[in-house]
Amino acid sequence: MRRNRIPSLFKMVLFGLFATLATGIMVIAGGNDFWGKTILAEASLPNGRAIFKTGKFENGIRVPIQGGPHWIHSDGGGCATCHGPNGLGGIEPDFCSIVTPPISYRYLVGNGYHFTQRQNGTHPPYTLRTLKIALQSGINSRDYEMDYCMPRWRMNDSALRDLAGYLTHLDTIRK
């Protein structure tokens, strides 16, 4: 009887190690730590809406940016300026030679979407980590550099979570 117990204990320990390792790998790889009810519960939608629509935090302070089209530095604007009020893209911003992609939840986190522009094909689902990299460094979830017209936004993790929450919310308010 003791013989059967040791292999069972060994299997449980081995399974526990495997589960821990697999979870660790998912966290390191980014996992899908981005969307869903959790992000909506943690996000400030009014601040996310303000960032999305105006490029300013809810308190009226402008989100710092680098790069992007010259007019955004003087005229301002948020994500909606180029990606549309519902985040569906399809806009060619002034002085940019691209048509913007959709950026709401279902397009960023779904199994990718076909967007034929400079980077053809589908993209892996965005996580909060890969969205942060995309917004701050201009590297998309396929590890390609985004077009120069995409500004590099400088915001802390809380503001990023608010914006992610609003991008999630866009799909719930779309008619």
N, C-alpha and C positions, 0 to 999 in steps of 0.2 A: 504494500500500500504506500509505503514511503517512496518507493521508486516512481510511482505515478505522480506523486505530489511535486517532486523536484522538477520534472519536465514542465508541469503546469505552471509552477512558479517561474521557471526559466522563460516560458512563453510569455507570461504576463510582464516580466521585466523587459524582455526583448521588445514586446509590443509597445510598452511605455516609452522606451528609448526611441523607437522608430517614430512614434507619434510626436514626441518632443522635437526630434530632429526635423520631421516633415513640417511641423508648425514653424520652427525657426527658419527653415528655408523659405517658407511662404512669406514670413515677415520680412526677411532680407530681400527677397525678390520683389517685394511690394504688395504681394497678395492682392485681394480686391478689398482694400481697406477704405474705400472711398465712399460708396453710395449707400442709399437705402434709408431706412427709418432712423438709423443711428445718426447719420450726418444731418438729417432734418431736425432731429431732437437737439443736437448740439449747436446748430447754426443759428445766427441772428439773421433772419430773412430780411429785415429792413436794411441792415448793413450790407448784406449780399446784393440786394436790389440796387442800393445806391452805387456800389462798386460797378455792377453790371451796366447800369443805365448811364451813369455820369462819370465814372472813373474817379469818384471821390468817396471817401468813407462817409458813413452816416453823419458824422460830426462836421462835414463840409470840407475837411482837409483832403487835398488831392493825393491820390495814390502815386507815389514816385514811379517814374518810368525811365527807361533808356531805350534808345532806338525807336523804331516805328516811323511812320510818315511824318514829315516835318510839321504838318498842320496840327497833329495831335498835341504837340508841345505848346502851341500857342492857343488853339481853339479848345483843346481838351476833348473829352469823350471817354466813354467806357466801352465795354465789350459790345454792347448793343449798337454802337456807332458803326461797326464793321460787320457784326454777325447778326444784326437785326433784333427787333424788340422781343422776338420769341426764341432767339438763339438758333434760327434755322439757316443762317448764312445765305449764300447765293448773291452776295453783294460784291461789287468791285469798287473798293474804296478809291477816292481820288489819289492819283499819282502812284497807284499800286497796280501791278500787272497780274493780279490774281483775283479769283473769285473765292470769297471766304467760305469755309466749311461750316456745317452746323456744329454747335457746341453744347447742346442740351444733353441731359443725362443719357437718353437712349442712344445718342450718337457717340458720346465719349466712352461709355461703359458697356454698351452692347458689344456684340462680337465684331465690332468694327463696321465700317461701311465703305462702299466704293465711292471714292472721291477722285475724279480724274483731273488733276492739276499737276503741279510740279512733282509731287510725290504721289505716284499712282498707287492704287490698291487700297487694301484695308489696313487697319491698325489694331494692335492689341488693345484690350480694354485699358482705359486710364485708371490709375489709382490716385490717391491723394498725393503720393510721392511723385508719380510721373506727371501729374498736373502741375505740381509746384515747379518741377524741372522745366516743363514746357513754358510756363508763364514767366519764370525768372531767367532761364537760360536760352529759351527758344529751341529746345530739343524735344521733338515729339516722342510719343510712346514707341515708335519704331526706331528711335535713335537717329533720326534725320533732323538736320537743322531746318527750322521753319523759315518761311520767307522773311526778308528784312522788314516788311510792313507790319509784322506782328511785334508790337512793343514788348519789351521785357519789363514786366510789372514787379515792383518791389513791395511785397506785403508780408506781414508776419503770418504765422500758422493759423491764428484765430481768424484773421481776415480771409485767408485762403479757404478755411472751413466755411465761413459765411458765404463766400462766393460759390463754393461747391454746393452748399445747401440750396442756394437760389437757382443754380443750374439744374439741380434735381427738381426743384419746385416748378420750373418752367414746363415740364412735361405734364404736371398735374393741372395747370391752368390753361393749357392749349385747347383751343376749340376744334 
